[in-house]
Each structure stands twice: as C-alpha cells, then as structure tokens.
Amino acid sequence: MPIFGTSILSFIPNWTADGGQYAIQKTAECGFDMLEILLPTSLDFDSKQVKKQLDTVEISARCALNLPADCHIPFYPEQAVSIIKSALDKVAEMNGDFLGGVLHSAIGTFTGNPCTKDEKKVIQQVFTEVAAYAKVHNINLGIEPINRYESYVFTAADEVLNMIENIGTTNIGLHLDTFHMNIEESNFYDPIIRAGNNLNHLHITESDRGMTGEGNVRWDDLFKALAQINYQGPLVLENFSSEITELIGPTSLWRPSKYNSEDLAKGSLAFMQEMVNKYYNKND
C-alpha cells in the first residue's frame, strides 16, 4: 500500500523551528504517516532535532527543496550543485533516503524561449554530479516537473524520464504533482504507466488546490494507474487553505478557501484512503 503523507504547507507557510514542530504534531494528529518537509533555501534546519521530534510522534519524513532564483541551473549550475549537495547532507543527517522537489530550475525564472539543447546538457551534467553524491549516502532524488506558468525547463513527465534514461543512474526518479499534471499532461493514466518504477513521489492536489474529489482531476484514472504499477511510495497531500494567509500570494489563492487547513487535510486524507482501498484491494 502507498504511504499517506502531507506537506508542511498544510499547516505552516514555510519552515521555522517552532512552526516545524507544530506541523509535525498536526500531521500526526490528523492521521498521516509521513510529513514532507520543504526545506528553507537558507538550509537553516536542525535535522537531528527534527528527527527526534518525528520519532516522538512516530511519523516518518521526506525532504524537498525548491531551487531559489540564484540557483537556476541553466544560469548558475555551480550554485545549484552546491545547494543540492547541502540539502542532501541535511537528509543524510536525518537518516533519510529521499530529496524531491523543483530541483531543476527556479520557479518563475524564464528566458522567453523553450529549454535549449545547451541548457539541457548543463542540467544533465548537474544531475549526473548530484546523483553520484546522493548515491554515496543511499539517497534517491525525485525531480518534479511543474506547469508552464512556473517553469520552462521540465513541465511534463516525459522530459524528466528522458533525462533519467540518458543519465542511466538508478537513484534519480520522477516526482509528479496532480496539479501540474492537470495542466500539462494529456491524461492522468499514461504518465504513471510510462514512469513505472521510476515514479518515487507523488503530490496529491486538486485542480483548484482545494478538497480532493471536488475539482477536475480524474482521480479514478490516476489511482487505476498507480495500482497497475503497484506504486508503494508516498501520496503527499499538497492542497492549500487561505486560512494560512502567508500562502495567499505565493500560491495565488485570490478567492477565500472553502475549508480551513485542518478540515482540508483530514478530508483529503479520507479521500486518498478511499481511492487506495477502491483500486488496490481489487481481486482481478
């Protein structure tokens, strides 16, 4: 069975020591098995203390990182290598085995053109280097394609999978997000099947970032495909509530959310559990 998780963004707008402890407690109280920690780009993160807090409430964690503007790989490959390696060090200190997120580019940085062959070459070189560094620590990378309005580098599953195949390493995988898939993929079934064992992390979020099951995401197609490839990794809720006012601007929540953050988290968890039971327990 997949692992049911949620992002810190269900409860706090960004990582701080106090906020992180609160998010860990709420994650456990709401019934999730795992917390995805979006690392601050400052990497001001006491990994050993966080591991103790997680162990106290008996939940696991995975870390993610979104590259800042001054680490956009096509422009600043050396800076990107440095921050990704530093983030991997934090994961290793937690005895973790995964780093996901928008590791390929800075959200909102554009050239006005598609990603060029030269840029793709630089990106591949960066991931070849950081994958080798991660392998020493037994850490897998998950690269998240995002939508065309936030990046021009990787916007669809195929682009990430093609690079993984070109590099040929075993510790880079695909981190998908249903919000971005709803914009960029032609359907929710084929990218999952194409990814197969290369899918190692999945953000579960509705088309409007609200309650899962109440928007346009074709959840039956998604979970049918997940069951077919026997996906056993995390299903990580990444919906947002305007109740957390600091998220309104960064996530474009221009209309008030229908649900507060706790109800959104609990309701979405129940929906994920229902869909897993529907498709994973079939006796075909």
C-alpha positions in Angstrom: 0.0 0.0 0.0 1.2 3.6 -0.6 2.2 5.8 2.4 -0.2 8.6 3.3 1.6 11.9 3.8 1.1 15.6 3.8 3.3 18.7 3.2 4.2 21.2 5.9 2.2 23.6 3.8 -1.0 22.0 5.1 -0.2 23.7 8.4 2.6 26.3 8.0 3.7 28.6 5.2 7.4 27.9 5.5 9.8 26.0 7.7 10.8 27.5 11.1 11.9 25.6 14.2 8.7 26.4 16.1 6.4 26.1 13.0 8.0 22.8 12.1 7.3 21.3 15.5 3.7 22.4 15.1 3.4 20.9 11.7 4.9 17.6 12.9 2.3 17.4 15.7 -0.6 18.3 13.5 0.5 15.7 10.9 0.4 13.0 13.5 -2.9 14.3 15.0 -4.6 14.3 11.6 -3.7 10.6 11.0 -0.9 10.9 8.4 2.0 8.5 8.3 4.5 10.9 6.9 5.4 14.6 6.6 7.1 16.2 3.6 9.4 19.0 4.8 10.0 21.7 2.3 13.5 22.8 3.3 14.2 26.5 3.6 16.7 27.7 0.9 18.8 29.0 3.7 19.1 25.4 4.9 18.7 26.7 8.4 17.3 23.4 9.5 18.3 21.4 12.7 17.9 18.0 11.1 18.9 16.0 14.2 16.4 17.8 16.4 13.7 17.4 13.8 14.4 13.6 13.6 13.8 13.4 17.4 10.5 15.3 17.1 9.4 12.9 14.3 10.3 9.9 16.3 8.4 11.1 19.3 5.1 11.1 17.4 6.0 8.1 15.3 5.8 9.5 11.8 8.4 9.5 9.1 9.5 12.4 6.9 10.8 13.2 3.4 12.6 16.4 2.4 12.0 18.5 -0.6 13.8 21.6 -2.0 12.7 24.2 -4.5 15.7 26.0 -6.1 16.0 29.7 -5.4 16.5 32.2 -8.3 20.2 32.4 -7.7 20.5 28.6 -8.2 18.5 28.3 -11.5 20.5 25.5 -13.2 20.8 26.9 -16.7 22.2 30.2 -15.3 24.1 29.1 -12.2 24.9 25.4 -12.3 27.7 25.5 -9.7 25.4 27.2 -7.2 22.7 24.6 -7.9 25.2 21.8 -7.3 26.2 23.4 -4.0 22.7 23.9 -2.6 21.5 20.4 -3.7 24.5 18.8 -2.1 24.0 20.8 1.1 20.3 19.7 1.2 21.4 16.1 0.7 23.7 16.5 3.7 20.7 17.5 5.8 18.7 14.5 4.5 21.7 12.2 5.4 21.8 13.7 9.0 18.2 12.6 9.4 19.0 9.1 8.1 16.7 9.9 5.2 16.7 8.3 1.8 15.0 10.9 -0.4 15.2 14.5 -1.7 12.5 15.7 -4.0 11.0 19.0 -5.3 11.6 21.5 -8.0 15.3 20.7 -8.3 15.7 21.5 -12.0 15.0 25.3 -12.1 13.9 28.3 -10.1 10.1 28.7 -10.0 9.2 31.9 -12.1 12.6 32.2 -13.9 12.2 32.3 -17.7 14.2 33.2 -20.8 11.1 33.6 -23.1 12.2 30.5 -25.1 11.9 26.8 -24.7 14.8 25.0 -22.9 17.7 24.7 -25.4 19.9 21.8 -26.1 22.8 23.6 -24.4 20.7 24.2 -21.3 19.6 20.6 -21.2 23.2 19.5 -21.4 24.1 21.6 -18.4 21.1 20.3 -16.5 22.1 16.7 -17.2 25.6 17.4 -16.1 24.3 18.8 -12.8 22.1 15.8 -12.1 24.8 13.4 -13.0 27.0 15.0 -10.4 24.5 15.3 -7.6 23.1 11.8 -8.2 26.6 10.4 -7.7 26.9 12.5 -4.4 23.4 11.3 -3.3 24.3 7.6 -4.1 27.2 7.7 -1.5 24.5 8.5 1.1 22.0 6.0 -0.3 19.6 8.8 -1.1 17.2 8.9 -4.1 16.4 12.1 -5.9 12.8 12.9 -7.1 12.6 15.6 -9.9 9.2 17.4 -10.0 8.0 18.8 -13.4 5.8 21.8 -12.9 3.5 23.8 -15.2 4.4 26.2 -18.0 3.5 29.3 -16.0 6.1 28.4 -13.4 9.0 27.0 -15.4 10.2 26.3 -18.9 12.7 23.5 -18.0 10.7 20.4 -17.0 7.0 20.7 -17.4 5.9 17.1 -18.1 6.8 13.6 -17.0 8.4 12.6 -20.3 11.0 15.3 -20.1 12.2 14.1 -16.7 12.1 10.4 -17.7 14.1 11.1 -20.8 16.9 12.7 -18.8 16.8 9.9 -16.3 17.2 7.4 -19.1 20.1 9.4 -20.6 22.0 9.5 -17.4 21.4 5.9 -16.6 21.7 6.1 -12.9 19.4 4.2 -10.5 18.8 6.8 -7.9 17.0 9.6 -9.8 13.2 9.2 -10.1 10.1 11.2 -11.0 8.2 13.3 -8.6 4.8 14.0 -10.0 2.1 16.5 -8.9 -1.5 16.2 -9.9 -2.0 20.0 -10.0 0.7 20.4 -12.7 -0.4 17.2 -14.4 -3.9 18.6 -14.8 -2.4 21.5 -16.8 0.4 19.7 -18.8 -0.4 16.1 -19.3 -3.0 14.8 -21.8 -4.4 12.4 -19.1 -3.6 11.0 -15.7 -3.1 7.4 -16.6 -0.4 7.3 -19.3 2.4 9.3 -17.4 2.0 6.9 -14.4 2.3 3.8 -16.6 5.2 5.3 -18.5 7.0 6.1 -15.3 6.6 2.7 -13.7 9.3 2.0 -11.1 10.8 5.5 -11.8 7.9 7.1 -10.0 9.1 7.7 -6.5 7.0 10.6 -5.0 3.5 12.0 -5.8 1.8 15.2 -4.7 -1.9 14.8 -4.4 -3.7 18.0 -5.0 -7.0 19.1 -6.6 -7.2 21.2 -9.8 -8.1 24.3 -7.7 -5.8 23.3 -4.7 -9.0 22.7 -2.7 -10.6 19.5 -1.3 -9.6 16.4 -3.3 -12.5 15.0 -5.2 -14.3 18.3 -5.6 -12.4 19.5 -8.7 -11.4 18.4 -12.2 -8.6 15.9 -11.5 -9.5 12.5 -12.9 -8.8 10.6 -9.8 -10.0 7.2 -11.0 -7.6 7.2 -13.9 -4.8 8.2 -11.6 -5.4 5.6 -8.9 -6.1 2.9 -11.5 -2.6 3.5 -13.0 -1.0 3.6 -9.5 -2.5 0.3 -8.6 -1.4 -1.2 -12.0 2.3 -0.3 -11.4 1.9 -1.3 -7.8 3.1 2.1 -6.6 4.1 1.8 -2.9 5.6 5.2 -2.3 4.2 8.3 -0.6 0.9 10.0 -1.6 1.6 13.5 -0.3 -1.2 16.0 0.1 -0.3 19.4 -1.1 -3.5 21.4 -1.0 -3.6 24.9 0.4 -6.0 26.9 2.6 -6.2 30.7 2.5 -6.6 30.4 6.3 -2.8 30.4 6.2 -2.6 34.0 5.0 1.1 33.9 4.1 0.3 31.3 1.4 -2.2 33.5 -0.4 0.3 35.4 -2.6 2.8 32.6 -3.3 0.1 30.1 -4.3 -2.4 32.6 -5.9 -5.3 31.9 -3.6 -7.2 35.0 -4.7 -10.5 33.7 -3.5 -11.2 32.6 0.1 -10.8 28.8 0.6 -13.9 26.8 1.3 -12.1 24.8 4.0 -9.8 25.6 6.8 -6.4 23.9 6.8 -7.3 21.1 9.3 -10.6 20.2 7.6 -8.9 20.2 4.2 -6.1 17.9 5.4 -8.5 15.4 7.2 -11.0 15.4 4.3 -8.3 14.9 1.7 -6.7 12.1 3.7 -10.0 10.3 3.9 -10.4 10.7 0.1 -6.9 9.3 -0.6 -7.6 6.3 1.7 -10.9 5.7 -0.1 -9.3 5.7 -3.5 -6.5 3.4 -2.5 -9.0 1.0 -1.0 -11.0 1.1 -4.2 -8.2 0.3 -6.5 -5.5 -1.6 -4.5 -7.9 -4.1 -3.0 -9.4 -5.3 -6.2 -9.2 -9.0 -6.8 -8.8 -9.0 -10.5 
